[in-house]
Amino acid sequence: MTKTEIKNEIQKVLDNVPENVLQDILVLLKDLQGHPNKLLEVSNSLRKILNEDKELLEKLAK
């Protein structure tokens, strides 16, 4: 997947996320700018959370 394709997919998901969650995502992304090691650690943790708690996260998004 190209960078543009990834951004497009992220945008599709963000269009369906509640505003308060968007704020949290924005804060997280800004915090990670310029910290590639921290980004990798958070990315791995986020991936693990999403995989383990997909059903719960879907319920929270509603």
NORKARA-V588568 format. One record per pair of residues at least 24 apart in sequence whose C-alpha atoms are under 10 Angstrom apart, sorted by the first residue. I is the first residue (numbers start at 1). J is the second residue. D is the distance in whole Angstrom. If there is no record, write none. Layout:
i | j | d
I | J | D
I | J | D
//
This chain:
i | j | d
16 | 61 | 8
16 | 62 | 9
17 | 60 | 10
17 | 61 | 7
17 | 62 | 9
18 | 60 | 10
18 | 61 | 7
18 | 62 | 8
21 | 61 | 9
//
